[in-house]
Amino acid sequence: MTQDGPARLYALAHGRVQGVYFRAFVQRHASALRLAGWARNMPDGASVEVVAEGPQASLESLLAQLRAGPPGSRVDFVEESWMAAEELDGSFQIR
């Protein structure tokens, strides 16, 4: 994976990230960065899963936003892992 080549980011944001428009916040930023993927609440009630694909530089920008979170949220920490892109089609969705 090169700095500008396609990559896949898997992130799990922990904290007060459900019920505070976190997924919509992620979707807005990911869409602006032209990333494909999704964000969804996890069953634990305290984390949001994010899968995004696109240029690595754009994914790093999204990761910075995940760590900050929207107003009203509290991001305690973000687990991240990087993989080769699987070439997701479409836009960034909320699941």
Phi and psi in radians as a Rosetta constraint file:
Dihedral C 1 N 2 CA 2 C 2 CIRCULARHARMONIC -1.670 0.35
Dihedral N 2 CA 2 C 2 N 3 CIRCULARHARMONIC 2.961 0.35
Dihedral C 2 N 3 CA 3 C 3 CIRCULARHARMONIC -0.983 0.35
Dihedral N 3 CA 3 C 3 N 4 CIRCULARHARMONIC -0.671 0.35
Dihedral C 3 N 4 CA 4 C 4 CIRCULARHARMONIC -1.840 0.35
Dihedral N 4 CA 4 C 4 N 5 CIRCULARHARMONIC -0.040 0.35
Dihedral C 4 N 5 CA 5 C 5 CIRCULARHARMONIC -1.347 0.35
Dihedral N 5 CA 5 C 5 N 6 CIRCULARHARMONIC 2.894 0.35
Dihedral C 5 N 6 CA 6 C 6 CIRCULARHARMONIC -1.208 0.35
Dihedral N 6 CA 6 C 6 N 7 CIRCULARHARMONIC 2.500 0.35
Dihedral C 6 N 7 CA 7 C 7 CIRCULARHARMONIC -2.580 0.35
Dihedral N 7 CA 7 C 7 N 8 CIRCULARHARMONIC 2.987 0.35
Dihedral C 7 N 8 CA 8 C 8 CIRCULARHARMONIC -2.144 0.35
Dihedral N 8 CA 8 C 8 N 9 CIRCULARHARMONIC 2.285 0.35
Dihedral C 8 N 9 CA 9 C 9 CIRCULARHARMONIC -1.883 0.35
Dihedral N 9 CA 9 C 9 N 10 CIRCULARHARMONIC 2.222 0.35
Dihedral C 9 N 10 CA 10 C 10 CIRCULARHARMONIC -1.945 0.35
Dihedral N 10 CA 10 C 10 N 11 CIRCULARHARMONIC 2.171 0.35
Dihedral C 10 N 11 CA 11 C 11 CIRCULARHARMONIC -2.363 0.35
Dihedral N 11 CA 11 C 11 N 12 CIRCULARHARMONIC 2.536 0.35
Dihedral C 11 N 12 CA 12 C 12 CIRCULARHARMONIC -2.230 0.35
Dihedral N 12 CA 12 C 12 N 13 CIRCULARHARMONIC 1.908 0.35
Dihedral C 12 N 13 CA 13 C 13 CIRCULARHARMONIC -1.595 0.35
Dihedral N 13 CA 13 C 13 N 14 CIRCULARHARMONIC 2.260 0.35
Dihedral C 13 N 14 CA 14 C 14 CIRCULARHARMONIC -2.006 0.35
Dihedral N 14 CA 14 C 14 N 15 CIRCULARHARMONIC 2.554 0.35
Dihedral C 14 N 15 CA 15 C 15 CIRCULARHARMONIC 2.362 0.35
Dihedral N 15 CA 15 C 15 N 16 CIRCULARHARMONIC -2.566 0.35
Dihedral C 15 N 16 CA 16 C 16 CIRCULARHARMONIC -1.601 0.35
Dihedral N 16 CA 16 C 16 N 17 CIRCULARHARMONIC 1.458 0.35
Dihedral C 16 N 17 CA 17 C 17 CIRCULARHARMONIC -2.156 0.35
Dihedral N 17 CA 17 C 17 N 18 CIRCULARHARMONIC 0.045 0.35
Dihedral C 17 N 18 CA 18 C 18 CIRCULARHARMONIC -1.964 0.35
Dihedral N 18 CA 18 C 18 N 19 CIRCULARHARMONIC 2.448 0.35
Dihedral C 18 N 19 CA 19 C 19 CIRCULARHARMONIC 1.387 0.35
Dihedral N 19 CA 19 C 19 N 20 CIRCULARHARMONIC 0.243 0.35
Dihedral C 19 N 20 CA 20 C 20 CIRCULARHARMONIC -2.254 0.35
Dihedral N 20 CA 20 C 20 N 21 CIRCULARHARMONIC 0.406 0.35
Dihedral C 20 N 21 CA 21 C 21 CIRCULARHARMONIC 1.117 0.35
Dihedral N 21 CA 21 C 21 N 22 CIRCULARHARMONIC 0.478 0.35
Dihedral C 21 N 22 CA 22 C 22 CIRCULARHARMONIC -1.106 0.35
Dihedral N 22 CA 22 C 22 N 23 CIRCULARHARMONIC -0.789 0.35
Dihedral C 22 N 23 CA 23 C 23 CIRCULARHARMONIC -1.099 0.35
Dihedral N 23 CA 23 C 23 N 24 CIRCULARHARMONIC -0.703 0.35
Dihedral C 23 N 24 CA 24 C 24 CIRCULARHARMONIC -1.153 0.35
Dihedral N 24 CA 24 C 24 N 25 CIRCULARHARMONIC -0.664 0.35
Dihedral C 24 N 25 CA 25 C 25 CIRCULARHARMONIC -1.052 0.35
Dihedral N 25 CA 25 C 25 N 26 CIRCULARHARMONIC -0.809 0.35
Dihedral C 25 N 26 CA 26 C 26 CIRCULARHARMONIC -1.117 0.35
Dihedral N 26 CA 26 C 26 N 27 CIRCULARHARMONIC -0.777 0.35
Dihedral C 26 N 27 CA 27 C 27 CIRCULARHARMONIC -1.057 0.35
Dihedral N 27 CA 27 C 27 N 28 CIRCULARHARMONIC -0.750 0.35
Dihedral C 27 N 28 CA 28 C 28 CIRCULARHARMONIC -1.059 0.35
Dihedral N 28 CA 28 C 28 N 29 CIRCULARHARMONIC -0.810 0.35
Dihedral C 28 N 29 CA 29 C 29 CIRCULARHARMONIC -1.212 0.35
Dihedral N 29 CA 29 C 29 N 30 CIRCULARHARMONIC -0.744 0.35
Dihedral C 29 N 30 CA 30 C 30 CIRCULARHARMONIC -1.116 0.35
Dihedral N 30 CA 30 C 30 N 31 CIRCULARHARMONIC -0.708 0.35
Dihedral C 30 N 31 CA 31 C 31 CIRCULARHARMONIC -1.139 0.35
Dihedral N 31 CA 31 C 31 N 32 CIRCULARHARMONIC -0.719 0.35
Dihedral C 31 N 32 CA 32 C 32 CIRCULARHARMONIC -1.089 0.35
Dihedral N 32 CA 32 C 32 N 33 CIRCULARHARMONIC -0.548 0.35
Dihedral C 32 N 33 CA 33 C 33 CIRCULARHARMONIC -1.533 0.35
Dihedral N 33 CA 33 C 33 N 34 CIRCULARHARMONIC 0.009 0.35
Dihedral C 33 N 34 CA 34 C 34 CIRCULARHARMONIC 1.055 0.35
Dihedral N 34 CA 34 C 34 N 35 CIRCULARHARMONIC 0.761 0.35
Dihedral C 34 N 35 CA 35 C 35 CIRCULARHARMONIC -1.708 0.35
Dihedral N 35 CA 35 C 35 N 36 CIRCULARHARMONIC 2.620 0.35
Dihedral C 35 N 36 CA 36 C 36 CIRCULARHARMONIC -1.774 0.35
Dihedral N 36 CA 36 C 36 N 37 CIRCULARHARMONIC 2.684 0.35
Dihedral C 36 N 37 CA 37 C 37 CIRCULARHARMONIC 2.489 0.35
Dihedral N 37 CA 37 C 37 N 38 CIRCULARHARMONIC -2.644 0.35
Dihedral C 37 N 38 CA 38 C 38 CIRCULARHARMONIC -2.780 0.35
Dihedral N 38 CA 38 C 38 N 39 CIRCULARHARMONIC 2.862 0.35
Dihedral C 38 N 39 CA 39 C 39 CIRCULARHARMONIC -2.309 0.35
Dihedral N 39 CA 39 C 39 N 40 CIRCULARHARMONIC 2.422 0.35
Dihedral C 39 N 40 CA 40 C 40 CIRCULARHARMONIC -2.592 0.35
Dihedral N 40 CA 40 C 40 N 41 CIRCULARHARMONIC 2.590 0.35
Dihedral C 40 N 41 CA 41 C 41 CIRCULARHARMONIC -1.216 0.35
Dihedral N 41 CA 41 C 41 N 42 CIRCULARHARMONIC 2.483 0.35
Dihedral C 41 N 42 CA 42 C 42 CIRCULARHARMONIC -1.645 0.35
Dihedral N 42 CA 42 C 42 N 43 CIRCULARHARMONIC 2.700 0.35
Dihedral C 42 N 43 CA 43 C 43 CIRCULARHARMONIC -1.104 0.35
Dihedral N 43 CA 43 C 43 N 44 CIRCULARHARMONIC -0.294 0.35
Dihedral C 43 N 44 CA 44 C 44 CIRCULARHARMONIC -1.232 0.35
Dihedral N 44 CA 44 C 44 N 45 CIRCULARHARMONIC -0.212 0.35
Dihedral C 44 N 45 CA 45 C 45 CIRCULARHARMONIC 1.345 0.35
Dihedral N 45 CA 45 C 45 N 46 CIRCULARHARMONIC 0.048 0.35
Dihedral C 45 N 46 CA 46 C 46 CIRCULARHARMONIC -2.378 0.35
Dihedral N 46 CA 46 C 46 N 47 CIRCULARHARMONIC 0.294 0.35
Dihedral C 46 N 47 CA 47 C 47 CIRCULARHARMONIC -2.647 0.35
Dihedral N 47 CA 47 C 47 N 48 CIRCULARHARMONIC 2.724 0.35
Dihedral C 47 N 48 CA 48 C 48 CIRCULARHARMONIC -2.217 0.35
Dihedral N 48 CA 48 C 48 N 49 CIRCULARHARMONIC 2.272 0.35
Dihedral C 48 N 49 CA 49 C 49 CIRCULARHARMONIC -1.599 0.35
Dihedral N 49 CA 49 C 49 N 50 CIRCULARHARMONIC 2.357 0.35
Dihedral C 49 N 50 CA 50 C 50 CIRCULARHARMONIC -2.246 0.35
Dihedral N 50 CA 50 C 50 N 51 CIRCULARHARMONIC 2.241 0.35
Dihedral C 50 N 51 CA 51 C 51 CIRCULARHARMONIC -2.161 0.35
Dihedral N 51 CA 51 C 51 N 52 CIRCULARHARMONIC 2.149 0.35
Dihedral C 51 N 52 CA 52 C 52 CIRCULARHARMONIC -2.449 0.35
Dihedral N 52 CA 52 C 52 N 53 CIRCULARHARMONIC 2.546 0.35
Dihedral C 52 N 53 CA 53 C 53 CIRCULARHARMONIC -2.280 0.35
Dihedral N 53 CA 53 C 53 N 54 CIRCULARHARMONIC 2.549 0.35
Dihedral C 53 N 54 CA 54 C 54 CIRCULARHARMONIC 2.741 0.35
Dihedral N 54 CA 54 C 54 N 55 CIRCULARHARMONIC -2.868 0.35
Dihedral C 54 N 55 CA 55 C 55 CIRCULARHARMONIC -1.059 0.35
Dihedral N 55 CA 55 C 55 N 56 CIRCULARHARMONIC 2.417 0.35
Dihedral C 55 N 56 CA 56 C 56 CIRCULARHARMONIC -1.020 0.35
Dihedral N 56 CA 56 C 56 N 57 CIRCULARHARMONIC -0.668 0.35
Dihedral C 56 N 57 CA 57 C 57 CIRCULARHARMONIC -1.064 0.35
Dihedral N 57 CA 57 C 57 N 58 CIRCULARHARMONIC -0.694 0.35
Dihedral C 57 N 58 CA 58 C 58 CIRCULARHARMONIC -1.187 0.35
Dihedral N 58 CA 58 C 58 N 59 CIRCULARHARMONIC -0.675 0.35
Dihedral C 58 N 59 CA 59 C 59 CIRCULARHARMONIC -1.120 0.35
Dihedral N 59 CA 59 C 59 N 60 CIRCULARHARMONIC -0.662 0.35
Dihedral C 59 N 60 CA 60 C 60 CIRCULARHARMONIC -1.149 0.35
Dihedral N 60 CA 60 C 60 N 61 CIRCULARHARMONIC -0.617 0.35
Dihedral C 60 N 61 CA 61 C 61 CIRCULARHARMONIC -1.122 0.35
Dihedral N 61 CA 61 C 61 N 62 CIRCULARHARMONIC -0.739 0.35
Dihedral C 61 N 62 CA 62 C 62 CIRCULARHARMONIC -1.096 0.35
Dihedral N 62 CA 62 C 62 N 63 CIRCULARHARMONIC -0.746 0.35
Dihedral C 62 N 63 CA 63 C 63 CIRCULARHARMONIC -1.034 0.35
Dihedral N 63 CA 63 C 63 N 64 CIRCULARHARMONIC -0.686 0.35
Dihedral C 63 N 64 CA 64 C 64 CIRCULARHARMONIC -1.083 0.35
Dihedral N 64 CA 64 C 64 N 65 CIRCULARHARMONIC -0.685 0.35
Dihedral C 64 N 65 CA 65 C 65 CIRCULARHARMONIC -1.180 0.35
Dihedral N 65 CA 65 C 65 N 66 CIRCULARHARMONIC -0.666 0.35
Dihedral C 65 N 66 CA 66 C 66 CIRCULARHARMONIC -1.056 0.35
Dihedral N 66 CA 66 C 66 N 67 CIRCULARHARMONIC -0.707 0.35
Dihedral C 66 N 67 CA 67 C 67 CIRCULARHARMONIC -1.183 0.35
Dihedral N 67 CA 67 C 67 N 68 CIRCULARHARMONIC -0.533 0.35
Dihedral C 67 N 68 CA 68 C 68 CIRCULARHARMONIC -1.422 0.35
Dihedral N 68 CA 68 C 68 N 69 CIRCULARHARMONIC -0.819 0.35
Dihedral C 68 N 69 CA 69 C 69 CIRCULARHARMONIC 1.276 0.35
Dihedral N 69 CA 69 C 69 N 70 CIRCULARHARMONIC 2.911 0.35
Dihedral C 69 N 70 CA 70 C 70 CIRCULARHARMONIC -1.417 0.35
Dihedral N 70 CA 70 C 70 N 71 CIRCULARHARMONIC 2.910 0.35
Dihedral C 70 N 71 CA 71 C 71 CIRCULARHARMONIC -0.995 0.35
Dihedral N 71 CA 71 C 71 N 72 CIRCULARHARMONIC 2.453 0.35
Dihedral C 71 N 72 CA 72 C 72 CIRCULARHARMONIC 1.619 0.35
Dihedral N 72 CA 72 C 72 N 73 CIRCULARHARMONIC -0.242 0.35
Dihedral C 72 N 73 CA 73 C 73 CIRCULARHARMONIC -1.656 0.35
Dihedral N 73 CA 73 C 73 N 74 CIRCULARHARMONIC 2.943 0.35
Dihedral C 73 N 74 CA 74 C 74 CIRCULARHARMONIC -2.456 0.35
Dihedral N 74 CA 74 C 74 N 75 CIRCULARHARMONIC 1.904 0.35
Dihedral C 74 N 75 CA 75 C 75 CIRCULARHARMONIC -1.654 0.35
Dihedral N 75 CA 75 C 75 N 76 CIRCULARHARMONIC 1.933 0.35
Dihedral C 75 N 76 CA 76 C 76 CIRCULARHARMONIC -1.342 0.35
Dihedral N 76 CA 76 C 76 N 77 CIRCULARHARMONIC -0.770 0.35
Dihedral C 76 N 77 CA 77 C 77 CIRCULARHARMONIC -2.905 0.35
Dihedral N 77 CA 77 C 77 N 78 CIRCULARHARMONIC 2.787 0.35
Dihedral C 77 N 78 CA 78 C 78 CIRCULARHARMONIC -2.191 0.35
Dihedral N 78 CA 78 C 78 N 79 CIRCULARHARMONIC 2.098 0.35
Dihedral C 78 N 79 CA 79 C 79 CIRCULARHARMONIC -1.430 0.35
Dihedral N 79 CA 79 C 79 N 80 CIRCULARHARMONIC 2.423 0.35
Dihedral C 79 N 80 CA 80 C 80 CIRCULARHARMONIC -2.398 0.35
Dihedral N 80 CA 80 C 80 N 81 CIRCULARHARMONIC 2.594 0.35
Dihedral C 80 N 81 CA 81 C 81 CIRCULARHARMONIC -2.557 0.35
Dihedral N 81 CA 81 C 81 N 82 CIRCULARHARMONIC 2.600 0.35
Dihedral C 81 N 82 CA 82 C 82 CIRCULARHARMONIC -2.038 0.35
Dihedral N 82 CA 82 C 82 N 83 CIRCULARHARMONIC 2.461 0.35
Dihedral C 82 N 83 CA 83 C 83 CIRCULARHARMONIC -2.480 0.35
Dihedral N 83 CA 83 C 83 N 84 CIRCULARHARMONIC 2.998 0.35
Dihedral C 83 N 84 CA 84 C 84 CIRCULARHARMONIC -1.210 0.35
Dihedral N 84 CA 84 C 84 N 85 CIRCULARHARMONIC 2.526 0.35
Dihedral C 84 N 85 CA 85 C 85 CIRCULARHARMONIC -1.136 0.35
Dihedral N 85 CA 85 C 85 N 86 CIRCULARHARMONIC 2.513 0.35
Dihedral C 85 N 86 CA 86 C 86 CIRCULARHARMONIC -1.826 0.35
Dihedral N 86 CA 86 C 86 N 87 CIRCULARHARMONIC 0.144 0.35
Dihedral C 86 N 87 CA 87 C 87 CIRCULARHARMONIC 1.051 0.35
Dihedral N 87 CA 87 C 87 N 88 CIRCULARHARMONIC 1.055 0.35
Dihedral C 87 N 88 CA 88 C 88 CIRCULARHARMONIC -1.119 0.35
Dihedral N 88 CA 88 C 88 N 89 CIRCULARHARMONIC 2.457 0.35
Dihedral C 88 N 89 CA 89 C 89 CIRCULARHARMONIC -1.679 0.35
Dihedral N 89 CA 89 C 89 N 90 CIRCULARHARMONIC 2.686 0.35
Dihedral C 89 N 90 CA 90 C 90 CIRCULARHARMONIC 1.632 0.35
Dihedral N 90 CA 90 C 90 N 91 CIRCULARHARMONIC -2.846 0.35
Dihedral C 90 N 91 CA 91 C 91 CIRCULARHARMONIC -1.684 0.35
Dihedral N 91 CA 91 C 91 N 92 CIRCULARHARMONIC -3.010 0.35
Dihedral C 91 N 92 CA 92 C 92 CIRCULARHARMONIC -1.640 0.35
Dihedral N 92 CA 92 C 92 N 93 CIRCULARHARMONIC 2.227 0.35
Dihedral C 92 N 93 CA 93 C 93 CIRCULARHARMONIC -2.076 0.35
Dihedral N 93 CA 93 C 93 N 94 CIRCULARHARMONIC 2.756 0.35
Dihedral C 93 N 94 CA 94 C 94 CIRCULARHARMONIC -1.733 0.35
Dihedral N 94 CA 94 C 94 N 95 CIRCULARHARMONIC 2.249 0.35
